[in-house]
Amino acid sequence: MSRPLIANQDLLSIVKEEVGHCWENLARVLNLNGQQIEIILLEEEDDEKRCYKALERWCQENGEEATIRELMLALNKSGLADVNENVINFLNLT
């Protein structure tokens, strides 16, 4: 579960579908700053794409430190613990 997320596009897609409109809160917990969030708001037209972009940016900035475990902890802190069930299901299939 501490595998880096940087190359796991499928898992990021699952998370973005579940997080949707709560993406800004998750982005803040992942330590994206206000300017980064504002740029994502301007660049992307819907919340799923915004969430995916925020996750990508977090992965790029944190490299090997952006792990599945860290994402799951952030989901918990964001009040999105139920999304972790889908993450676990995905991991069991891979």
Phi and psi restraints in degrees (value plus and minus 20) as a CYANA .aco file:
   2 SER   PHI    -117.8   -77.8
   2 SER   PSI       0.5    40.5
   3 ARG   PHI     -88.7   -48.7
   3 ARG   PSI     121.6   161.6
   4 PRO   PHI     -83.0   -43.0
   4 PRO   PSI     125.4   165.4
   5 LEU   PHI    -109.7   -69.7
   5 LEU   PSI     -33.3     6.7
   6 ILE   PHI     -70.7   -30.7
   6 ILE   PSI     -53.1   -13.1
   7 ALA   PHI    -125.9   -85.9
   7 ALA   PSI      -9.0    31.0
   8 ASN   PHI    -125.2   -85.2
   8 ASN   PSI      49.5    89.5
   9 GLN   PHI     -80.4   -40.4
   9 GLN   PSI     -55.7   -15.7
  10 ASP   PHI     -82.7   -42.7
  10 ASP   PSI     -62.6   -22.6
  11 LEU   PHI     -87.3   -47.3
  11 LEU   PSI     -60.8   -20.8
  12 LEU   PHI     -80.9   -40.9
  12 LEU   PSI     -57.2   -17.2
  13 SER   PHI     -84.5   -44.5
  13 SER   PSI     -60.9   -20.9
  14 ILE   PHI     -82.4   -42.4
  14 ILE   PSI     -65.0   -25.0
  15 VAL   PHI     -83.8   -43.8
  15 VAL   PSI     -64.9   -24.9
  16 LYS   PHI     -82.1   -42.1
  16 LYS   PSI     -55.6   -15.6
  17 GLU   PHI     -86.6   -46.6
  17 GLU   PSI     -54.8   -14.8
  18 GLU   PHI    -104.1   -64.1
  18 GLU   PSI     -53.8   -13.8
  19 VAL   PHI     -98.4   -58.4
  19 VAL   PSI     -65.3   -25.3
  20 GLY   PHI      28.0    68.0
  20 GLY   PSI    -140.1  -100.1
  21 HIS   PHI     -86.4   -46.4
  21 HIS   PSI     -31.6     8.4
  22 CYS   PHI    -109.4   -69.4
  22 CYS   PSI      -9.2    30.8
  23 TRP   PHI     -80.2   -40.2
  23 TRP   PSI     -55.8   -15.8
  24 GLU   PHI     -83.2   -43.2
  24 GLU   PSI     -62.2   -22.2
  25 ASN   PHI     -82.8   -42.8
  25 ASN   PSI     -64.3   -24.3
  26 LEU   PHI     -82.4   -42.4
  26 LEU   PSI     -62.3   -22.3
  27 ALA   PHI     -79.3   -39.3
  27 ALA   PSI     -60.8   -20.8
  28 ARG   PHI     -85.8   -45.8
  28 ARG   PSI     -62.2   -22.2
  29 VAL   PHI     -83.3   -43.3
  29 VAL   PSI     -52.2   -12.2
  30 LEU   PHI    -101.5   -61.5
  30 LEU   PSI     -12.5    27.5
  31 ASN   PHI      50.5    90.5
  31 ASN   PSI       7.3    47.3
  32 LEU   PHI     -97.1   -57.1
  32 LEU   PSI     120.2   160.2
  33 ASN   PHI    -107.5   -67.5
  33 ASN   PSI     151.5   191.5
  34 GLY   PHI     -78.4   -38.4
  34 GLY   PSI     -58.9   -18.9
  35 GLN   PHI     -85.7   -45.7
  35 GLN   PSI     -62.4   -22.4
  36 GLN   PHI     -81.9   -41.9
  36 GLN   PSI     -62.1   -22.1
  37 ILE   PHI     -85.0   -45.0
  37 ILE   PSI     -62.2   -22.2
  38 GLU   PHI     -82.4   -42.4
  38 GLU   PSI     -61.1   -21.1
  39 ILE   PHI     -82.6   -42.6
  39 ILE   PSI     -63.7   -23.7
  40 ILE   PHI     -81.2   -41.2
  40 ILE   PSI     -61.6   -21.6
  41 LEU   PHI     -78.2   -38.2
  41 LEU   PSI     -60.2   -20.2
  42 LEU   PHI     -96.3   -56.3
  42 LEU   PSI     -54.5   -14.5
  43 GLU   PHI     -99.8   -59.8
  43 GLU   PSI     -51.5   -11.5
  44 GLU   PHI    -133.0   -93.0
  44 GLU   PSI     126.8   166.8
  45 GLU   PHI    -114.3   -74.3
  45 GLU   PSI     -38.2     1.8
  46 ASP   PHI    -157.3  -117.3
  46 ASP   PSI     145.1   185.1
  47 ASP   PHI     -85.9   -45.9
  47 ASP   PSI     -54.5   -14.5
  48 GLU   PHI     -84.0   -44.0
  48 GLU   PSI     -63.3   -23.3
  49 LYS   PHI     -87.0   -47.0
  49 LYS   PSI     -56.7   -16.7
  50 ARG   PHI     -84.9   -44.9
  50 ARG   PSI     -63.4   -23.4
  51 CYS   PHI     -81.3   -41.3
  51 CYS   PSI     -66.4   -26.4
  52 TYR   PHI     -80.7   -40.7
  52 TYR   PSI     -63.0   -23.0
  53 LYS   PHI     -84.1   -44.1
  53 LYS   PSI     -60.6   -20.6
  54 ALA   PHI     -83.4   -43.4
  54 ALA   PSI     -62.8   -22.8
  55 LEU   PHI     -84.5   -44.5
  55 LEU   PSI     -61.7   -21.7
  56 GLU   PHI     -81.1   -41.1
  56 GLU   PSI     -65.4   -25.4
  57 ARG   PHI     -81.5   -41.5
  57 ARG   PSI     -63.0   -23.0
  58 TRP   PHI     -80.8   -40.8
  58 TRP   PSI     -64.3   -24.3
  59 CYS   PHI     -82.5   -42.5
  59 CYS   PSI     -63.5   -23.5
  60 GLN   PHI     -83.6   -43.6
  60 GLN   PSI     -62.9   -22.9
  61 GLU   PHI     -92.7   -52.7
  61 GLU   PSI     -48.5    -8.5
  62 ASN   PHI    -128.4   -88.4
  62 ASN   PSI     -28.9    11.1
  63 GLY   PHI      30.0    70.0
  63 GLY   PSI    -145.0  -105.0
  64 GLU   PHI     -84.5   -44.5
  64 GLU   PSI     -39.0     1.0
  65 GLU   PHI     -97.1   -57.1
  65 GLU   PSI     -39.2     0.8
  66 ALA   PHI    -103.3   -63.3
  66 ALA   PSI      67.3   107.3
  67 THR   PHI    -126.1   -86.1
  67 THR   PSI     146.6   186.6
  68 ILE   PHI     -80.3   -40.3
  68 ILE   PSI     -61.1   -21.1
  69 ARG   PHI     -79.3   -39.3
  69 ARG   PSI     -66.1   -26.1
  70 GLU   PHI     -83.7   -43.7
  70 GLU   PSI     -59.2   -19.2
  71 LEU   PHI     -83.1   -43.1
  71 LEU   PSI     -64.1   -24.1
  72 MET   PHI     -83.8   -43.8
  72 MET   PSI     -59.1   -19.1
  73 LEU   PHI     -83.2   -43.2
  73 LEU   PSI     -61.9   -21.9
  74 ALA   PHI     -84.8   -44.8
  74 ALA   PSI     -59.3   -19.3
  75 LEU   PHI     -81.0   -41.0
  75 LEU   PSI     -62.3   -22.3
  76 ASN   PHI     -79.7   -39.7
  76 ASN   PSI     -68.4   -28.4
  77 LYS   PHI     -84.4   -44.4
  77 LYS   PSI     -46.8    -6.8
  78 SER   PHI    -105.6   -65.6
  78 SER   PSI     -19.9    20.1
  79 GLY   PHI      58.6    98.6
  79 GLY   PSI       1.3    41.3
  80 LEU   PHI    -137.1   -97.1
  80 LEU   PSI      14.9    54.9
  81 ALA   PHI     -78.5   -38.5
  81 ALA   PSI     -49.5    -9.5
  82 ASP   PHI     -82.9   -42.9
  82 ASP   PSI     -44.8    -4.8
  83 VAL   PHI     -86.3   -46.3
  83 VAL   PSI     -48.7    -8.7
  84 ASN   PHI     -80.0   -40.0
  84 ASN   PSI     -49.4    -9.4
  85 GLU   PHI     -80.9   -40.9
  85 GLU   PSI     -61.4   -21.4
  86 ASN   PHI     -88.5   -48.5
  86 ASN   PSI     -55.3   -15.3
  87 VAL   PHI     -82.8   -42.8
  87 VAL   PSI     -66.5   -26.5
  88 ILE   PHI     -83.2   -43.2
  88 ILE   PSI     -63.5   -23.5
  89 ASN   PHI     -79.6   -39.6
  89 ASN   PSI     -62.8   -22.8
  90 PHE   PHI     -81.3   -41.3
  90 PHE   PSI     -65.2   -25.2
  91 LEU   PHI     -84.4   -44.4
  91 LEU   PSI     -54.8   -14.8
  92 ASN   PHI     -89.2   -49.2
  92 ASN   PSI     -44.4    -4.4
  93 LEU   PHI    -104.2   -64.2
  93 LEU   PSI     -40.4    -0.4
